[in-house]
Amino acid sequence: MGEGLATVSKSYKVVTYGCQMNVHDSERISGLLEQAGYVRAAEVDDPDVVVFNTCAVRENADNRLYGNLGHLRPVKDKRPGMQIAVGGCLAQKDRSEIVRKAPWVDVVFGTHNIGSLPVLLERARHNSSAEVEILESLDVFPSTLPTRRESTYAGWVSISVGCNNTCTFCIVPSLRGKEKDRRPGDVLAEVRALVAEGVLEVTLLGQNVNSYGVEFGDRLAFGKLLRATGEIEGLERVRFTSPHPKDFTDDVIAAMAETPNVCHSLHMPLQSGSDDVLKAMRRSYRSDRYLGIIEKVRAAMPDAAITTDIIVGFPGETDADFERTLDVVREARFSSAFTFQYSKRPGTPAATMDGQLPKQVVQERYERLIAAVEEITWAENKKLVGEPVEVLVAVGEGRKDERTGRMSGRARDGRLVHFDGGPDAGSIRPGDIVHTVVTYAAPHHLNADGAPQAHRRTRAGDAYEAGRVPRTSAVSLGLPTLGAPLSIPTAAACDR
């Protein structure tokens, strides 16, 4: 790699904003830097390289980035050799404007050329000037890049990148490009490589994950891919995010119901319950179609937990439109929802639409929506009190765990569970499986305060205990190598 290799052992830190796609891209950024000779910085140390992997979906992402860049300026002034790189969707959008606003930034790279980062850092260091490189189309498929996985037990697997939709509020298609699909064999090979290292759960990722196959002309490809994961020995849980309602077909519901390791959880963005607003958003489904999918999912899987994304305050949204959204929320009975106030994004059709709503109107509706969602999620969670639950033990899910003496993890349906480890708590590791009983429900989590009924030690738990996480090689897919584990950061969904 010559130019791209760091000549000394420099430390790095990656800061991630936005959706699961960005979280997974950050794993690749870490893998690239470590292949180039960098080492991850300890939490207490100032790194030699800080990489911001950015989001451009909402305005507050811009503000957070430039605020953090401002905080780093005096740090860099004291350490002339320090480098700052900005990548991701905001970099793809703002390009050299980032260096104009923050001239102490060394590298700006886009969503299509993640693999160029080590070389760009070396050039900027050699030339003592900023390097800005933005490609208009994908250079190499990101999954061919080295990846430093952030978990011993759960992994992201990208099956497609880009988006062919034209939602009027969304800037993602212009930043991620048209949809590009991986071949099924490549996806399954990556999953098998992860499982070989003890990973128990994978999440299949795509901007519109269930449109998978459009590039090679098979509209049933996603359902087939789900079924194929059922044949991978040792893979216990499969999730996917995020499907688009317009592409949701009955064969996918059947594959979810009939494939034992596919979890009965579904994150499907609604965005609005008003057909008029959906039309203005250029979302090619209506509320009846959306609710019809949910009805079919629950008929096939009565225990399914369904989550969603909702935008409040889209231009032209009336009181009646908003009430219709509340109606759909009450009918759908979501187990959770990511709720957003509409954010005007330059370059999107919605930014220039008539009927932009006052902040106070949007805020009032937003608060009413949150109250309605929490009332429903709490009621749905209360139904689970007294029910058995299988928990995949996680790292860092419960902020109060140390104080309360609990541990945390995710049920098969994706719900967060805080549980009492009982007399064997000291032997329960992240990546292990615990069977317990729900004793208490809150709007956003469940508690299980009795001693576990069963605890199964797993290879993922062994890997955590030994201080290892998988790293997927850039050469073919190969066998992953291993490094020190960290918890997976929580990521909000993109507005799709």
RODO-2510 file (C-alpha; in nm, 4 decimals, decimal comma):
residues 496
     n   res          X          Y          Z
     1     m     0,0000     0,0000     0,0000
     2     g     0,3090     0,2227     0,0110
     3     e     0,1759     0,5743     0,0397
     4     g    -0,1142     0,4701     0,2592
     5     l     0,0924     0,3124     0,5369
     6     a     0,1581     0,5082     0,8544
     7     t     0,5359     0,5147     0,9126
     8     v     0,4992     0,5193     1,2919
     9     s     0,2408     0,3726     1,5238
    10     k    -0,0135     0,6548     1,5481
    11     s    -0,3384     0,6370     1,7437
    12     y    -0,6867     0,7061     1,6100
    13     k    -1,0442     0,7651     1,7218
    14     v    -1,3609     0,7444     1,5093
    15     v    -1,6666     0,9505     1,6062
    16     t    -1,9914     0,8352     1,4425
    17     y    -2,3142     1,0245     1,3789
    18     g    -2,6376     0,8909     1,2326
    19     c    -2,7722     0,5593     1,1173
    20     q    -2,6670     0,1955     1,1282
    21     m    -2,5052     0,2297     0,7843
    22     n    -2,2697     0,4878     0,9331
    23     v    -2,1961     0,2672     1,2348
    24     h    -2,0944    -0,0125     1,0002
    25     d    -1,8937     0,2267     0,7788
    26     s    -1,7057     0,3327     1,0935
    27     e    -1,6121    -0,0314     1,1512
    28     r    -1,4575    -0,0243     0,8041
    29     i    -1,2767     0,3038     0,8734
    30     s    -1,1285     0,1447     1,1869
    31     g    -1,0285    -0,1656     0,9899
    32     l    -0,8569     0,0449     0,7217
    33     l    -0,6632     0,2507     0,9738
    34     e    -0,5484    -0,0543     1,1671
    35     q    -0,4398    -0,2248     0,8450
    36     a    -0,2377     0,0910     0,7719
    37     g    -0,0592     0,0641     1,1075
    38     y    -0,2686     0,2864     1,3345
    39     v    -0,3823     0,1725     1,6786
    40     r    -0,7061     0,2621     1,8548
    41     a    -0,6538     0,5364     2,1125
    42     a    -0,7297     0,4707     2,4749
    43     e    -1,0296     0,6650     2,6061
    44     v    -0,8126     0,8872     2,8266
    45     d    -0,5629     0,9765     2,5518
    46     d    -0,5733     1,2442     2,2823
    47     p    -0,5500     1,0543     1,9517
    48     d    -0,3137     1,1413     1,6685
    49     v    -0,6026     1,1117     1,4202
    50     v    -0,9696     1,1906     1,4827
    51     v    -1,2174     1,0831     1,2133
    52     f    -1,5732     1,2169     1,2128
    53     n    -1,8109     0,9919     1,0167
    54     t    -2,1008     1,2281     0,9603
    55     c    -2,4733     1,2296     0,8887
    56     a    -2,6613     1,4904     0,6820
    57     v    -3,0200     1,3838     0,7447
    58     r    -3,0992     1,6534     1,0017
    59     e    -2,9654     2,0018     1,0681
    60     n    -2,8490     1,9253     1,4210
    61     a    -2,5919     1,6833     1,2707
    62     d    -2,4235     1,9833     1,1012
    63     n    -2,4266     2,1797     1,4250
    64     r    -2,2799     1,8914     1,6254
    65     l    -1,9971     1,8412     1,3769
    66     y    -1,8884     2,2029     1,3595
    67     g    -1,9251     2,2354     1,7364
    68     n    -1,6956     1,9364     1,7903
    69     l    -1,4490     2,0634     1,5305
    70     g    -1,4382     2,3931     1,7196
    71     h    -1,3614     2,2128     2,0455
    72     l    -1,0728     2,0302     1,8780
    73     r    -0,9044     2,3409     1,7399
    74     p    -0,7172     2,4369     2,0603
    75     v    -0,6197     2,0720     2,1110
    76     k    -0,4685     2,0610     1,7642
    77     d    -0,2950     2,3967     1,8133
    78     k    -0,1078     2,2364     2,1026
    79     r    -0,0325     1,9214     1,9015
    80     p     0,0769     2,0230     1,5475
    81     g     0,1062     1,6602     1,4311
    82     m    -0,2561     1,5802     1,5098
    83     q    -0,4874     1,5211     1,2107
    84     i    -0,8633     1,5625     1,1743
    85     a    -1,0627     1,3905     0,8986
    86     v    -1,4300     1,4356     0,8089
    87     g    -1,6162     1,1718     0,6068
    88     g    -1,9696     1,0441     0,5518
    89     c    -2,2820     1,2068     0,4175
    90     l    -2,2159     1,5617     0,5385
    91     a    -1,8706     1,5486     0,3790
    92     q    -2,0251     1,4280     0,0532
    93     k    -2,2655     1,7242     0,0699
    94     d    -2,0438     2,0084     0,1946
    95     r    -1,7116     1,9061     0,0360
    96     s    -1,4490     2,1820     0,0475
    97     e    -1,6935     2,4011     0,2430
    98     i    -1,5880     2,2033     0,5506
    99     v    -1,2279     2,3191     0,5123
   100     r    -1,3454     2,6767     0,4512
   101     k    -1,5471     2,6731     0,7749
   102     a    -1,2858     2,4758     0,9708
   103     p    -0,9443     2,5274     0,8047
   104     w    -0,7757     2,3107     1,0698
   105     v    -0,9386     1,9999     0,9135
   106     d    -0,6810     1,7908     0,7245
   107     v    -0,8903     1,5472     0,5184
   108     v    -1,2421     1,5452     0,3737
   109     f    -1,3614     1,2239     0,2071
   110     g    -1,7037     1,1134     0,0872
   111     t    -1,9346     0,8144     0,1076
   112     h    -1,7965     0,6591    -0,2126
   113     n    -1,4247     0,6518    -0,1266
   114     i    -1,3882     0,5366     0,2336
   115     g    -1,0958     0,3236     0,1211
   116     s    -0,8913     0,6339     0,0327
   117     l    -0,8666     0,7593     0,3912
   118     p    -0,5200     0,6246     0,4878
   119     v    -0,3686     0,7599     0,1649
   120     l    -0,5360     1,0995     0,2086
   121     l    -0,4051     1,1271     0,5654
   122     e    -0,0529     1,0507     0,4451
   123     r    -0,0774     1,3052     0,1612
   124     a    -0,2085     1,5760     0,3933
   125     r     0,0758     1,5028     0,6374
   126     h     0,3379     1,5076     0,3600
   127     n     0,2063     1,8196     0,1851
   128     s     0,1051     2,0065     0,5037
   129     s    -0,2230     2,0994     0,3367
   130     a    -0,5831     1,9781     0,3411
   131     e    -0,6845     1,6935     0,1107
   132     v    -1,0435     1,6946    -0,0182
   133     e    -1,1483     1,3948    -0,2289
   134     i    -1,5131     1,3322    -0,3133
   135     l    -1,6160     1,0751    -0,5740
   136     e    -1,9507     1,0871    -0,7524
   137     s    -1,9971     0,7117    -0,7636
   138     l    -1,8866     0,4087    -0,5649
   139     d    -1,5159     0,3310    -0,5894
   140     v    -1,5268    -0,0233    -0,4459
   141     f    -1,8107    -0,1943    -0,2624
   142     p    -1,7523    -0,1089     0,1056
   143     s    -1,7786    -0,4689     0,2206
   144     t    -1,4561    -0,5538     0,0347
   145     l    -1,2678    -0,3245     0,2750
   146     p    -1,1088    -0,4479     0,5981
   147     t    -1,3505    -0,4184     0,8902
   148     r    -1,2820    -0,3944     1,2616
   149     r    -1,5988    -0,5334     1,4184
   150     e    -1,7196    -0,3711     1,7401
   151     s    -1,8828    -0,6749     1,8977
   152     t    -1,8073    -1,0387     1,9705
   153     y    -2,1731    -1,1388     1,9450
   154     a    -2,3536    -0,9160     1,6901
   155     g    -2,2462    -0,7873     1,3492
   156     w    -2,3706    -0,5633     1,0709
   157     v    -2,3651    -0,7074     0,7181
   158     s    -2,4308    -0,4681     0,4323
   159     i    -2,6281    -0,6244     0,1462
   160     s    -2,6720    -0,3048    -0,0578
   161     v    -2,5736     0,0601    -0,0621
   162     g    -2,7548     0,3578    -0,2112
   163     c    -3,1210     0,4291    -0,2768
   164     n    -3,3396     0,4530    -0,5875
   165     n    -3,6262     0,6382    -0,4178
   166     t    -3,6958     1,0110    -0,4429
   167     c    -3,8541     1,1041    -0,1072
   168     t    -3,8857     1,4819    -0,1036
   169     f    -3,7502     1,5206     0,2519
   170     c    -3,4443     1,2985     0,2112
   171     i    -3,0965     1,3909     0,0971
   172     v    -2,9554     1,0370     0,1257
   173     p    -2,9955     0,9289    -0,2434
   174     s    -2,7875     1,2236    -0,3644
   175     l    -2,5145     1,1387    -0,1136
   176     r    -2,5145     0,7580    -0,1246
   177     g    -2,6010     0,7197    -0,4939
   178     k    -2,8158     0,4634    -0,6748
   179     e    -2,8698     0,1238    -0,5196
   180     k    -2,5882    -0,1258    -0,5635
   181     d    -2,6530    -0,4852    -0,4551
   182     r    -2,4028    -0,7439    -0,3410
   183     r    -2,4290    -1,0935    -0,4780
   184     p    -2,6033    -1,3337    -0,2369
   185     g    -2,3000    -1,5606    -0,2210
   186     d    -2,0784    -1,2725    -0,1063
   187     v    -2,3277    -1,1750     0,1646
   188     l    -2,3579    -1,5305     0,2941
   189     a    -1,9793    -1,5779     0,2875
   190     e    -1,9381    -1,2732     0,5117
   191     v    -2,2061    -1,4015     0,7489
   192     r    -2,0381    -1,7432     0,7673
   193     a    -1,7017    -1,5778     0,8396
   194     l    -1,8567    -1,3917     1,1320
   195     v    -2,0311    -1,7016     1,2669
   196     a    -1,7033    -1,8923     1,2461
   197     e    -1,5668    -1,6469     1,5044
   198     g    -1,8634    -1,6959     1,7372
   199     v    -2,0974    -1,4153     1,6289
   200     l    -2,4558    -1,5182     1,7140
   201     e    -2,6557    -1,2341     1,5559
   202     v    -2,6304    -1,0461     1,2253
   203     t    -2,8283    -0,7485     1,0999
   204     l    -2,8630    -0,7208     0,7225
   205     l    -2,8290    -0,3565     0,6199
   206     g    -2,9568    -0,1605     0,3229
   207     q    -3,0952     0,1873     0,2681
   208     n    -3,4094     0,0038     0,1546
   209     v    -3,3067    -0,3451     0,2495
   210     n    -3,6055    -0,5283     0,1001
   211     s    -3,5546    -0,3815    -0,2477
   212     y    -3,2457    -0,6020    -0,2580
   213     g    -3,2133    -0,7753    -0,5934
   214     v    -3,3285    -0,4826    -0,8082
   215     e    -2,9849    -0,4517    -0,9641
   216     f    -2,9707    -0,8138    -1,0767
   217     g    -3,3403    -0,8436    -1,1591
   218     d    -3,4794    -1,0691    -0,8846
   219     r    -3,7580    -0,9027    -0,6840
   220     l    -3,7795    -1,2086    -0,4562
   221     a    -3,4073    -1,2048    -0,3746
   222     f    -3,4461    -1,0649    -0,0238
   223     g    -3,6832    -1,3376     0,0920
   224     k    -3,4483    -1,5985    -0,0559
   225     l    -3,1563    -1,4402     0,1289
   226     l    -3,3430    -1,4577     0,4597
   227     r    -3,4178    -1,8255     0,4039
   228     a    -3,0546    -1,8931     0,3127
   229     t    -2,9411    -1,7546     0,6475
   230     g    -3,1470    -2,0298     0,8116
   231     e    -2,9032    -2,2843     0,6705
   232     i    -2,5995    -2,1293     0,8433
   233     e    -2,5182    -2,3463     1,1426
   234     g    -2,4466    -2,1477     1,4574
   235     l    -2,6278    -1,8320     1,3453
   236     e    -2,8973    -1,7804     1,6077
   237     r    -3,0498    -1,4433     1,5234
   238     v    -3,1029    -1,2529     1,1969
   239     r    -3,2411    -0,9001     1,1779
   240     f    -3,2680    -0,6505     0,8939
   241     t    -3,3162    -0,2776     0,8556
   242     s    -3,4832    -0,0857     0,7085
   243     p    -3,7467    -0,2136     0,4664
   244     h    -3,9586     0,0194     0,2544
   245     p    -4,3341    -0,0489     0,2597
   246     k    -4,3595    -0,0212    -0,1193
   247     d    -4,1215    -0,3163    -0,1613
   248     f    -4,2640    -0,5339     0,1142
   249     t    -4,3851    -0,8607    -0,0381
   250     d    -4,5688    -1,1586     0,1075
   251     d    -4,2727    -1,3890     0,0429
   252     v    -4,0650    -1,1860     0,2920
   253     i    -4,3322    -1,2298     0,5595
   254     a    -4,3348    -1,6036     0,4900
   255     a    -3,9546    -1,6188     0,5073
   256     m    -3,9576    -1,4365     0,8427
   257     a    -4,2204    -1,6695     0,9845
   258     e    -4,0699    -1,9921     0,8497
   259     t    -3,6967    -1,9344     0,9075
   260     p    -3,6217    -2,0153     1,2727
   261     n    -3,3282    -1,7805     1,3200
   262     v    -3,4992    -1,4749     1,1650
   263     c    -3,6226    -1,2638     1,4553
   264     h    -3,9868    -1,1629     1,4746
   265     s    -3,8996    -0,7947     1,4775
   266     l    -3,9650    -0,5451     1,2033
   267     h    -3,8513    -0,1847     1,1736
   268     m    -4,0594    -0,0301     0,8931
   269     p    -4,0679     0,3505     0,8522
   270     l    -4,4178     0,5026     0,8409
   271     q    -4,3140     0,8721     0,8253
   272     s    -4,6773     0,9930     0,8267
   273     g    -5,0239     0,8459     0,8671
   274     s    -5,1765     1,1042     0,6322
   275     d    -5,2137     0,9973     0,2700
   276     d    -5,1866     1,3609     0,1587
   277     v    -4,8586     1,4033     0,3425
   278     l    -4,7277     1,0686     0,2146
   279     k    -4,8047     1,1867    -0,1381
   280     a    -4,6216     1,5158    -0,0760
   281     m    -4,3300     1,3173     0,0675
   282     r    -4,3330     1,1062    -0,2514
   283     r    -4,3705     0,7910    -0,0446
   284     s    -4,5242     0,5401    -0,2842
   285     y    -4,7689     0,3746    -0,0406
   286     r    -5,0669     0,4926     0,1608
   287     s    -5,1708     0,4277     0,5201
   288     d    -5,4025     0,1392     0,4286
   289     r    -5,1179    -0,0382     0,2502
   290     y    -4,8902     0,0157     0,5505
   291     l    -5,1447    -0,1148     0,8006
   292     g    -5,2187    -0,4066     0,5702
   293     i    -4,8541    -0,5178     0,5882
   294     i    -4,8636    -0,5012     0,9668
   295     e    -5,1848    -0,7061     0,9711
   296     k    -5,0213    -0,9767     0,7566
   297     v    -4,7047    -0,9774     0,9692
   298     r    -4,9033    -1,0222     1,2892
   299     a    -5,1208    -1,2921     1,1342
   300     a    -4,8064    -1,4894     1,0495
   301     m    -4,6150    -1,3932     1,3687
   302     p    -4,8468    -1,2837     1,6523
   303     d    -4,5458    -1,2105     1,8744
   304     a    -4,3837    -0,9718     1,6239
   305     a    -4,2523    -0,6415     1,7617
   306     i    -4,2909    -0,3640     1,5058
   307     t    -4,0997    -0,0355     1,5250
   308     t    -4,1038     0,2657     1,2963
   309     d    -3,9852     0,6169     1,2027
   310     i    -4,2260     0,9130     1,2042
   311     i    -4,1692     1,2730     1,0910
   312     v    -4,3788     1,5518     1,2437
   313     g    -4,4284     1,8931     1,0874
   314     f    -4,3682     1,8178     0,7195
   315     p    -4,4508     2,1232     0,5036
   316     g    -4,8273     2,1588     0,4596
   317     e    -4,9150     1,9131     0,7375
   318     t    -5,2537     2,0164     0,8785
   319     d    -5,4081     1,9388     1,2145
   320     a    -5,6181     1,6747     1,0385
   321     d    -5,3062     1,5205     0,8812
   322     f    -5,1388     1,4996     1,2198
   323     e    -5,4491     1,3452     1,3787
   324     r    -5,4434     1,0806     1,1074
   325     t    -5,0835     0,9994     1,2047
   326     l    -5,1971     0,9520     1,5649
   327     d    -5,4777     0,7264     1,4412
   328     v    -5,2326     0,5042     1,2523
   329     v    -4,9971     0,4920     1,5518
   330     r    -5,2839     0,3737     1,7736
   331     e    -5,3912     0,1138     1,5192
   332     a    -5,0391    -0,0147     1,4479
   333     r    -4,9493    -0,0607     1,8175
   334     f    -4,5763    -0,0049     1,7692
   335     s    -4,3355    -0,1424     2,0278
   336     s    -4,1114     0,1601     1,9705
   337     a    -4,0780     0,4568     1,7362
   338     f    -3,8019     0,6930     1,6288
   339     t    -3,9791     1,0306     1,6155
   340     f    -3,8367     1,3328     1,4350
   341     q    -3,9304     1,6954     1,3869
   342     y    -3,9101     1,7829     1,0183
   343     s    -3,5736     1,9400     0,9377
   344     k    -3,5311     2,1471     0,6213
   345     r    -3,2373     2,0126     0,4229
   346     p    -3,0989     2,2300     0,1397
   347     g    -3,1098     2,0452    -0,1898
   348     t    -3,4286     1,8515    -0,1147
   349     p    -3,7637     1,9363    -0,2802
   350     a    -3,9329     1,9706     0,0586
   351     a    -3,6990     2,2567     0,1540
   352     t    -3,8673     2,4876    -0,0975
   353     m    -4,2258     2,3704    -0,0500
   354     d    -4,4978     2,6087     0,0619
   355     g    -4,6475     2,5586     0,4060
   356     q    -4,3312     2,5415     0,6189
   357     l    -4,4682     2,5172     0,9740
   358     p    -4,3795     2,7363     1,2721
   359     k    -4,1468     2,5770     1,5256
   360     q    -4,4018     2,5994     1,8078
   361     v    -4,6642     2,4098     1,6039
   362     v    -4,4164     2,1333     1,5203
   363     q    -4,2990     2,1125     1,8823
   364     e    -4,6540     2,0812     2,0181
   365     r    -4,7367     1,8025     1,7724
   366     y    -4,4070     1,6299     1,8457
   367     e    -4,4800     1,6229     2,2184
   368     r    -4,8292     1,4852     2,1565
   369     l    -4,6864     1,2152     1,9305
   370     i    -4,4281     1,1088     2,1882
   371     a    -4,6980     1,0889     2,4550
   372     a    -4,9184     0,8736     2,2302
   373     v    -4,6311     0,6435     2,1352
   374     e    -4,5198     0,5956     2,4961
   375     e    -4,8741     0,5190     2,6106
   376     i    -4,8923     0,2424     2,3506
   377     t    -4,5420     0,1028     2,4014
   378     w    -4,5973     0,0863     2,7769
   379     a    -4,9293    -0,0942     2,7319
   380     e    -4,7713    -0,3412     2,4868
   381     n    -4,4757    -0,4029     2,7193
   382     k    -4,7073    -0,4657     3,0170
   383     k    -4,8564    -0,7587     2,8255
   384     l    -4,5188    -0,9329     2,8566
   385     v    -4,5011    -0,9281     3,2374
   386     g    -4,4845    -1,2905     3,3537
   387     e    -4,3674    -1,4112     3,0109
   388     p    -4,0392    -1,5976     2,9536
   389     v    -3,7790    -1,4158     2,7482
   390     e    -3,4497    -1,5133     2,5839
   391     v    -3,1847    -1,2433     2,6270
   392     l    -2,8611    -1,2041     2,4312
   393     v    -2,6413    -1,0343     2,6919
   394     a    -2,4966    -0,7033     2,5706
   395     v    -2,2298    -0,4482     2,6584
   396     g    -2,3300    -0,1030     2,7743
   397     e    -2,7053    -0,1197     2,7108
   398     g    -2,8108    -0,0221     3,0631
   399     r    -2,6816     0,3076     3,2039
   400     k    -2,8111     0,2231     3,5538
   401     d    -2,7005    -0,1410     3,5586
   402     e    -2,4014    -0,0882     3,7846
   403     r    -2,6129     0,0978     4,0413
   404     t    -2,9056    -0,1450     4,0288
   405     g    -2,6990    -0,4642     4,0095
   406     r    -2,8629    -0,5671     3,6813
   407     m    -2,7236    -0,6697     3,3440
   408     s    -2,8815    -0,5936     3,0061
   409     g    -2,9426    -0,7410     2,6657
   410     r    -3,1904    -0,7741     2,3836
   411     a    -3,4795    -1,0156     2,3543
   412     r    -3,5356    -1,1910     2,0242
   413     d    -3,7970    -0,9299     1,9336
   414     g    -3,5443    -0,6520     1,9900
   415     r    -3,6779    -0,5213     2,3208
   416     l    -3,4258    -0,4041     2,5789
   417     v    -3,4260    -0,6226     2,8922
   418     h    -3,2550    -0,5401     3,2233
   419     f    -3,2169    -0,8601     3,4251
   420     d    -3,0896    -0,9833     3,7587
   421     g    -2,8052    -1,2277     3,7067
   422     g    -2,8834    -1,4106     4,0304
   423     p    -2,6190    -1,6106     4,2164
   424     d    -2,4340    -1,6877     3,8895
   425     a    -2,4113    -1,3219     3,7774
   426     g    -2,0329    -1,3288     3,7924
   427     s    -2,0163    -1,5956     3,5238
   428     i    -2,2548    -1,4280     3,2757
   429     r    -2,0658    -1,2557     2,9930
   430     p    -2,1700    -1,0310     2,7026
   431     g    -2,2516    -1,2710     2,4191
   432     d    -2,4008    -1,5363     2,6480
   433     i    -2,7707    -1,6325     2,6364
   434     v    -2,9937    -1,6003     2,9417
   435     h    -3,3508    -1,7254     2,9831
   436     t    -3,5516    -1,5322     3,2403
   437     v    -3,9044    -1,4030     3,3145
   438     v    -4,0288    -1,0449     3,2758
   439     t    -4,1347    -0,8927     3,6100
   440     y    -4,1850    -0,5243     3,5214
   441     a    -4,2520    -0,3148     3,2102
   442     a    -4,1658     0,0471     3,1266
   443     p    -4,2309     0,2293     2,7975
   444     h    -3,8797     0,1637     2,6669
   445     h    -3,7575    -0,1479     2,8474
   446     l    -3,8452    -0,4591     3,0434
   447     n    -3,7091    -0,5754     3,3799
   448     a    -3,6566    -0,9357     3,4868
   449     d    -3,5723    -0,9288     3,8561
   450     g    -3,5859    -1,2979     3,9380
   451     a    -3,2864    -1,5262     3,9039
   452     p    -3,2424    -1,6548     3,5453
   453     q    -3,4050    -1,9864     3,4618
   454     a    -3,1053    -2,0792     3,2461
   455     h    -2,7693    -1,9423     3,1372
   456     r    -2,5893    -2,0707     2,8282
   457     r    -2,2225    -1,9893     2,7789
   458     t    -2,1414    -1,9233     2,4131
   459     r    -1,8406    -1,8873     2,1857
   460     a    -1,9241    -1,5176     2,1618
   461     g    -1,8990    -1,4937     2,5407
   462     d    -1,5685    -1,6810     2,5290
   463     a    -1,4379    -1,4292     2,2731
   464     y    -1,5486    -1,1353     2,4886
   465     e    -1,3830    -1,2834     2,7947
   466     a    -1,0619    -1,3357     2,5970
   467     g    -1,0694    -0,9769     2,4660
   468     r    -1,1359    -1,0533     2,1005
   469     v    -1,3652    -0,9224     1,8277
   470     p    -1,3814    -1,0311     1,4624
   471     r    -1,2046    -0,8343     1,1942
   472     t    -1,3134    -0,9171     0,8409
   473     s    -1,0172    -0,9245     0,6050
   474     a    -1,0016    -0,7187     0,2857
   475     v    -0,8502    -1,0116     0,0949
   476     s    -1,1535    -1,2000    -0,0357
   477     l    -1,3400    -1,2560     0,2884
   478     g    -1,0907    -1,4904     0,4450
   479     l    -1,0937    -1,5787     0,8108
   480     p    -1,1378    -1,2859     1,0487
   481     t    -0,8491    -1,1895     1,2719
   482     l    -0,9046    -1,0689     1,6223
   483     g    -0,8672    -0,7555     1,8370
   484     a    -0,9936    -0,5927     2,1581
   485     p    -1,3707    -0,5592     2,2032
   486     l    -1,5833    -0,2469     2,2470
   487     s    -1,9596    -0,2033     2,2830
   488     i    -2,1715    -0,1252     1,9764
   489     p    -2,2818     0,2403     1,9873
   490     t    -2,6527     0,3071     1,9749
   491     a    -2,7552     0,4501     1,6387
   492     a    -3,0708     0,6245     1,5370
   493     a    -3,2330     0,5299     1,2096
   494     c    -3,2065     0,7453     0,8992
   495     d    -3,5299     0,9026     0,7764
   496     r    -3,6159     0,6587     0,5003
***
